[in-house]
């Protein structure tokens, strides 16, 4: 009888040990699955991000005719929305970047004026550069207004009259330009 008790004890002890081992193995398997899943998710996110950035690049490159792209020196451009039309500065930025210009800043002008015409301002006394920017934008109003305090060669003031060179008009006007609480008017 003593043999049976000791045999029973050995058997029960070995079962406990094997259940601990299988629980530890299960934890290891689950950890490996979680790690693999995390790697797959990160890879998918990276692939989608790369694909989206390539799509944006392709989209911008198709906006301008390659023959009309600026191939000269770097031209830093500032684009200001003076017409009060939502998204107009962003659209102008897309056009200029597609044409090969370096838009370093875009946003709203100090004030919106529905009567203000679009114009290109030469900031460094180089009308040839300003004329090239104006040509890419489809704007015929070029003025010389040198300003050594700015870090741009050209300022583009986009009025409500501006139409994208590819024929797509800008977005609809902002309603209530005086609304201080509207974040769209802050930029």
C-alpha positions, -999 to +999 in steps of 0.1 A: +000+000+000+028+023+006+039+018-029+005+029-042+006+061-022+040+070-033+031+061-069+000+082-066+021+111-052+046+108-080+018+108-106+001+138-092+033+157-089+042+150-125+008+162-136+012+194-117+046+200-133+034+193-168+004+217-163+029+244-152+050+237-183+020+238-206+008+270-191+042+285-195+044+273-231+009+287-238+021+321-224+051+319-247+029+311-277+005+339-269+035+363-265+049+353-298+015+357-315+011+392-300+046+401-311+039+388-346+006+406-348+023+439-337+050+435-364+023+428-390+003+459-380+034+481-380+044+468-414+009+475-428+008+510-414+042+517-429+032+503-463+000+524-463+019+555-453+045+550-480+017+544-506-002+575-495+029+596-497+036+583-532+001+590-542+004+626-530+037+630-549+022+616-581-009+638-577+012+670-573+035+661-602+006+657-626-007+692-618+020+710-639+033+703-673+069+691-669+080+715-697+066+744-676+084+735-644+109+760-629+144+745-632+163+776-622+176+784-587+156+779-556+128+804-553+112+808-519+076+819-521+051+831-496+014+826-505-013+848-488-050+843-491-065+879-493-098+869-509-114+852-480-120+820-498-114+788-478-084+768-490-073+792-516-038+796-503-034+758-500-045+754-537-021+781-548+006+763-529-001+730-547+001+748-580+034+765-572+050+734-558+040+714-588+056+741-610+089+737-591+088+766-566+096+763-529+065+776-510+079+781-475+049+797-460+012+800-468-018+813-449-042+842-447-034+878-454-038+904-426-072+912-439-097+898-464-108+922-492-133+908-517-123+935-542-085+928-540-071+914-572-045+887-572-009+899-575+027+887-573+052+908-554+089+908-562+107+910-528+143+909-539+144+931-570+143+901-594+114+906-617+123+876-638+116+853-608+084+871-600+072+868-636+079+831-636+058+827-605+030+848-619+031+827-651+027+795-631-002+810-612-019+825-642-017+860-627-008+890-648-004+916-621+033+917-610+046+945-587+081+952-574+081+957-536+115+948-522+116+939-485+149+928-470+131+918-437+114+889-454+131+856-461+113+850-494+120+861-530+083+864-540+050+870-522+018+858-539-014+875-528-043+855-539-075+875-544-110+862-550-105+866-587-078+839-589-087+807-608-064+777-609-046+774-642-061+739-647-095+755-647-107+743-612-121+771-592-112+776-556-136+766-528-166+787-516-161+820-497-159+819-459-192+831-444-187+857-417-151+867-421-153+887-389-159+856-367-129+857-343-139+822-329-137+805-363-102+787-364-102+788-402-097+826-400-067+823-377-044+810-404 
